[in-house]
Amino acid sequence: IDVNDFATVDERILDLHEADIADILDELNNAQAKVVYYRLSEELQADVLMELEEEVRERFIKSLTPTQIAEQLENLDSDDAVDILGELSQREQVEVIAEMEDDDAAELVDLLNYDEDTAGGLMQTEYIQARENWPVNRAVIELRRQAEEVDKVYTIYVVDAMDRLVGFLSLKSLLFASPKTAIGDICIRKNVISVPTGMDSEEVAKVMEKYNLVSVPVVSLQKKLVGRITIDDVVDVIKEEADKDFQMASGISEKVESNASVWRTSRARLPWLLIGLLGGILGAQVIGSFETTIGAVPALAFFIPLIAAMGGNVGVQSSAIVVQSIANGTSQFGSILSKVGKEALVGLLNGFICSVLIFLITFVLEDVTLGLTVSISLFTVIMFAAMFGTLVPLVLDKYKIDPALATGPFITTVNDVLGLFIYFMIGIMLYGI
Amino acid sequence: IDVNDFATVDERILDLHEADIADILDELNNAQAKVVYYRLSEELQADVLMELEEEVRERFIKSLTPTQIAEQLENLDSDDAVDILGELSQREQVEVIAEMEDDDAAELVDLLNYDEDTAGGLMQTEYIQARENWPVNRAVIELRRQAEEVDKVYTIYVVDAMDRLVGFLSLKSLLFASPKTAIGDICIRKNVISVPTGMDSEEVAKVMEKYNLVSVPVVSLQKKLVGRITIDDVVDVIKEEADKDFQMASGISEKVESNASVWRTSRARLPWLLIGLLGGILGAQVIGSFETTIGAVPALAFFIPLIAAMGGNVGVQSSAIVVQSIANGTSQFGSILSKVGKEALVGLLNGFICSVLIFLITFVLEDVTLGLTVSISLFTVIMFAAMFGTLVPLVLDKYKIDPALATGPFITTVNDVLGLFIYFMIGIMLYGI
């Protein structure tokens, strides 16, 4: 499309959904995107801006002057505005804030103080509240005014004279109450769920999931209502958390977007590779110390990768299940002992099947002593890896370390080294060297 | 607590939030839970039932008679009722349905026909709709009646005379319109997002995320409105999908709950262990074919696990990123070539760092030829694993196979075997054997 053909742009783009307009802008360069963007109404601009791909939005924002950025931020919900502001440098932040209206600026400066990963960092200050001492007729007028500022109204919050959250109000009860009734008399005070500003965002997600909330009020230390968090922000938290666990289990130590720079991507992966390297060197030491054994029975060397790999695989399988049940908070069921016991049974069963198979194969390929050595050590290694893969994440969790750390190269590496040691010890015993 | 002390139960439990009551019931046995459960109001019973842990709910339902189950199902939202019904045996389903009122039964039988993993399987038939030819005053009466059946009203859908979805209605516009206006004149017909019954549930989640919806209408092939899907069900889909990817990457082939039986858990893990076993045997063949090389330079055997492990680690890291960007639908950015190019650069950088380190270490521990052999093959293996880890998930995705399959033991195993081959070939060249 030719972006300077305004008639076509207006006709074909302006009526689309904000998410679809954003998809189109994602494909354009800055200059083209700007032309289309400024054809949109202010409200639509704000919606489209938040739907852009993150890197496109950053590029787009960087191409605007501080005054233009300030204009855009004023259109946005406060939680989105502060996210964009947070991505700018300190100097740019000051320039942009200087261009904003005092009210909006003060609000954003407040929000900037909260840690990104807490309820305070997720919340927006656009919400609807009524005071408990207001009569219904005044509340209706006030609420209608407030509602103009708020995009989606899920719940009306009721506060006391000190701005402390005391309950919720249903739209229905407001419509059918007589005009002189006090809000405090019709508000719901039972099961008022709120979260403190300092609550970790993962905890917020768990609270909203547990109580099936589409929005949750945020309160300060003095129990004052200061904001609300909506479900769409929490869905992002859940997805990011799952992504982070997955990456960590795959040996990537920092959260990395797929479009991050080569240098950042490398850096995030290096720590685990170095641990793997260390494991490999330890493994080399173990094998080196059994050099005479290998000299006597060279065929023992053939199954080194098999023993190492199987230990790693089983360990990762066991720990993945434990890491997930911890993440989903379902670990209350059964004690640690019952979990370990079950993994031992699973290890027993799979270890037995794999050992019998490998015995038959090595027996056919080589001889019965090698078959026994490989199958007995494989069984031992699988049993051990299953136990170890279960215990490590449980112990890490107990000491408040993210158990996802355990799933990846860490478990693999430890199981490699120990597996080799077990393998050669059994080999020495069976061959009687 | 003593569950037969009704006064205490009533006082301490009945006022709690449904999710908290469910937490308490989770800890009780069936008999105790039933006593408390039947002290609750019918509406609260339904809410609590859906908040129970899955295994507790199944156990609890199994302890009820068909008539009792039918009573409970009638209280539930249709999507929840059909989920519970789906967990029963065919015979039990027939018995329960026979006990239900005809209307409710017919609805559930309809819903049972949809595949669990589609929009039809997720949707509930409780929603609010107005006909476009209704005047506002009639609509208000009809909607109020409908609203009694529906737990949470997010959107009012507008349908034509053929029950086809034509638009949305905002509560605000309904309140301020004159009583004789037709609904069709005040409804919003722009950007009406809906999903067909057959759409995959992951696709539904993507649509709701993209358009930031808290509920989405579901339409039949004839475009008739047949249900709606709410955000809480979609959050479950997102979490399950992430769990499944994580498990698959960890070498667990079927979705397994942490409370599944030992046999099911073992079975889900065995396929990957067998692939690992096969890889180990192939690895043994590779090493076996280099037996004379090892005989000449036994120290080469020391670094077998290092080469195998590092290839696996790098492959998993690369594929994890690609799998995630495919899952998040962000893979539209940059072509396949640019992704592979970037992974090659990351591999180059990390491979170089690791190779230099391992050269220094082996040089100190052993000699310069071994140092060169290990470091050059490590570099080659890392580069190869990075490429392979990137390409395999992309290719799998192209052929509509779940790319998460690639992350786990499959990549590790292939990289193990090929890494060993590369290692010994380089060893033979450098030692001139």
Interface residues (C-beta under 8 A of the other chain):
Chain A: D15 L16 H17 A19 E53 E55 A147 K152 Y154 L171 K172 K190 N191 I193 E209 K210 Y211 N212 V214 I231 D232 V235 I238 K239 A242 D243 D245 F246 Q247 A249 S250 G251 I252 V256 S258 N259 V262 W263 T265 S266 R269 L270 W272 L273 L274 G276 L277 G279 G280 I281 G283 A284 Q285 I287 G288 E291 I294 G295 P298 A299 A301 F302 F303 I304 P305 L306 I307 A308 A309 M310 G312 N313 V314 V316 Q317 S319 A320 I321 V322 V323 Q324 S325 N328 T330 S331 F333 G334 K342 L345 V346 L349 N350 I353 C354 L357 I358 I361 L365 T407 G408 P409 T412 T413 D416 L420
Chain B: D15 L16 H17 A19 E53 E55 A147 K152 Y154 L171 K172 K190 N191 I193 E209 K210 Y211 N212 V214 I231 D232 V235 I238 K239 A242 D243 D245 F246 Q247 A249 S250 G251 I252 V256 S258 N259 V262 W263 T265 S266 R269 L270 W272 L273 L274 G276 L277 G279 G280 I281 G283 A284 Q285 I287 G288 E291 I294 G295 P298 A299 A301 F302 F303 I304 P305 L306 I307 A308 A309 M310 G312 N313 V314 V316 Q317 S319 A320 I321 V322 V323 Q324 S325 N328 T330 S331 F333 G334 K339 K342 L345 V346 L349 N350 I353 C354 L357 I358 I361 L365 T407 G408 P409 T412 T413 D416 L420
